[in-house]
């Protein structure tokens, strides 16, 4: 696994779509930040790919959420669950 490999156009598009859903569903201030990334797991029993969403909000502790799907498979409803957990 190449940790420094550039993501494909499809992967970048999926990540951008997920970031947009987070920004749409969670009331973020202009200075708040969202990062969406993909992690691969080689450990037994762990899903092969997970999408990680990190949110940095002004005046709040950083939050991290995992969706156990590849970014291309993440749906808006998956991100809506993150919104529910964020509250």
TARACOR-V704548 format. One record per pair of residues at least 24 apart in sequence whose ideal C-beta (glycine too) atoms are under 8 Angstrom apart, sorted by the first residue. I is the first residue (numbers start at 0). J is the second residue. Records with the same first field share a line. If there is no record, write none. Layout:
I: J ; J
This chain:
0: 39 ; 41
6: 37
9: 71
10: 37 ; 70 ; 71
13: 69 ; 70 ; 71 ; 73
14: 70
17: 50 ; 52 ; 70 ; 73 ; 78
20: 75 ; 78
21: 52 ; 54 ; 78 ; 81 ; 82
24: 78 ; 79 ; 81 ; 82
25: 54 ; 81 ; 82 ; 85
27: 54 ; 56
28: 56 ; 57
30: 57
31: 55 ; 56 ; 57
35: 70
37: 69 ; 70
52: 78 ; 81
54: 85
